[in-house]
Amino acid sequence: MTDIAAIAAAAERLKGHARRTPLLESPFLNEIAGRRVLLKPECLQHTGSFKFRGAWSALSALDPETRAKGILAYSSGNHAQGIAMAAARHGVPSVIVMPEDAPALKLANTKALGAEVVTYDRAGGESREAIGETLSAERGLTLVKPYDEPMVIAGQGTVGLEIAEQAAELGITQADVLVCCGGGGLTAGIALALEDRAPDMRARPVEPFGFDDTTRSLAAGEILSNDRPSGSLCDAIVTPQPGNLTFPIQQRLCGPGIVVTDTEALRAMALAFLRLKVVAEPGGAVALAAALFKADQIEGDAVIAVISGGNVDPAIFAQALTYLD
Amino acid sequence: MTDIAAIAAAAERLKGHARRTPLLESPFLNEIAGRRVLLKPECLQHTGSFKFRGAWSALSALDPETRAKGILAYSSGNHAQGIAMAAARHGVPSVIVMPEDAPALKLANTKALGAEVVTYDRAGGESREAIGETLSAERGLTLVKPYDEPMVIAGQGTVGLEIAEQAAELGITQADVLVCCGGGGLTAGIALALEDRAPDMRARPVEPFGFDDTTRSLAAGEILSNDRPSGSLCDAIVTPQPGNLTFPIQQRLCGPGIVVTDTEALRAMALAFLRLKVVAEPGGAVALAAALFKADQIEGDAVIAVISGGNVDPAIFAQALTYLD
């Protein structure tokens, strides 16, 4: 179980290893939103996304003997890079199982961060789980799942601790906290942190149109799936359904979900470029998009939004910039 | 005169008003440079450049009665925005004299930040100084120059205080500190801060090819001018010659200048996008370009580079991204 004690302990383990990202604000964005908008740019975190926090939290919580045998992860994206760097900095091996048709840059980055990448043929019916199980059995690797993992949720929750502290320094103790939501690890972790450290704040998941499994699940009171496995520009935060560990936490603590279109995410990326000078990926920009373009669904004089990652292809970023013309 | 006491006093005045920008690092950039590269992203400062520090320092140092009459600045760029926001937050008027053919976005931003913008016809021979003198006499405005102003240099020097502290936390006390250099306010301020707080570090100006007035002046031991007034993509850091106050400080404290091409600045912008997730403008990227591409001119196991600003047109940014293809 993840609770505030687990998050506080994760924060201790992350100290000096993860970055404490700032809280940014722009008068131009405030004007668009009609209220103060504070941004937590986790794109500035190591490896370009919040995932490094969960990875570091999970690895640093393992007993050293187990950790030394190595870490296993399935991921084609931000979790892979987080695990690879956290493992390398712990001096232990990591194996990332990725589809062989994953983008070349992501494969290269993951390798360059020190991981062994094992590819599988998605179309040919190879199962990453079967490959992973064989590797685990042979080498004694520990699997770290991307969100349904208590120590990962605890690590992501450190974002919530920082938000509570940094907002209080600005005199803000009441706000909707908008969180880019895939499997729900970041949203659940932040919600748990806020429950204890900023009880008048409320975490709210934000999802891309067509992939609003968490929003619909929260409304229905049960876990519902997406119709399609992929097809959003916001691929980094598309998962089949909310996690078994993360959903009950969200159900207990979160406000209703908010849904934005891919176009709104691109416009938010362009405004983050222009007004904040940070690089957001489409999935990392959905919470900012909600803050700017869904003001009627938000309560209070201030809103806080997490920019969860910045690992975006240059061509897609250039496409986003055309919205400034 | 600006000295370490003036810089420390400016830091006190800036507390809670300017952002303390982080020190970023990427293993990918370290590999290109062949040593550790630490980046100080002042593009994340209010108004997107370090200029807010100098503006806040200068305004907060004025006696309240003088300040209340208003502030005058000549600028088509980052200094204008810094002054406009600093004045608005002090609740005093600001007047910015800008050429009428300045980019529309810069005119609009400066107005939106609360300044009164007075334009003049550059081609028609109108003099901004004459306009400024008339306005000053009529309204009692105080002129804040962009670099040859002791309190501005003191404000920029707070970047150096933070670098000394943040690098020491990483165990680094010896390094070349590369600074994007126009009139030399930032370089001189950082050099003064380092002299006291990190005496084994050395500030070094970095300039764009063809506009290396400071580099040549340092080598010659006297103030030399650029041949041309403009013509570099790095327009934000192009000035006719080193300042009368800033040059003697640089002469006493700085290492030799480094010159990079516009293409190298664009490549550095692309790498800052890819590896740091921050937006740099061409002039703001020259120090990073030197860290990455002029390694043979740099000494030591680590190098620190300031990314001085991020106010770049989307089209130029998109052009920079093509270097990643």
Contacts between the chains, C-beta under 8 A, distances in Angstrom:
chain1	res1	chain2	res2	distance
A	19	B	22	6.3
A	19	B	24	7.9
A	20	B	22	7.8
A	21	B	22	7.6
A	22	B	19	6.3
A	22	B	20	7.8
A	22	B	21	7.6
A	22	B	22	6.8
A	22	B	44	7.0
A	24	B	19	7.9
A	24	B	44	6.9
A	27	B	85	7.8
A	27	B	112	7.5
A	27	B	113	7.0
A	28	B	109	8.0
A	28	B	112	6.7
A	41	B	277	7.8
A	43	B	277	4.2
A	44	B	22	7.0
A	44	B	24	6.9
A	44	B	276	7.6
A	44	B	277	5.8
A	44	B	278	7.2
A	48	B	277	5.3
A	85	B	27	7.8
A	109	B	28	7.9
A	112	B	27	7.5
A	112	B	28	6.7
A	112	B	31	8.0
A	113	B	27	7.0
A	270	B	314	7.5
A	273	B	279	5.6
A	273	B	314	7.3
A	273	B	317	7.3
A	274	B	314	7.6
A	276	B	44	7.6
A	277	B	41	7.8
A	277	B	43	4.2
A	277	B	44	5.8
A	277	B	48	5.4
A	277	B	278	6.0
A	277	B	279	4.1
A	277	B	310	3.5
A	278	B	44	7.3
A	278	B	277	6.0
A	278	B	278	6.1
A	278	B	279	6.8
A	279	B	273	5.5
A	279	B	277	4.1
A	279	B	278	6.8
A	279	B	279	6.6
A	310	B	277	3.5
A	314	B	270	7.5
A	314	B	273	7.3
A	314	B	274	7.6
A	314	B	321	4.1
A	314	B	322	7.7
A	314	B	324	4.9
A	314	B	325	7.6
A	317	B	273	7.3
A	317	B	321	6.5
A	318	B	318	4.5
A	318	B	321	5.7
A	321	B	314	4.1
A	321	B	317	6.5
A	321	B	318	5.7
A	322	B	314	7.7
A	324	B	314	4.8
A	325	B	314	7.5
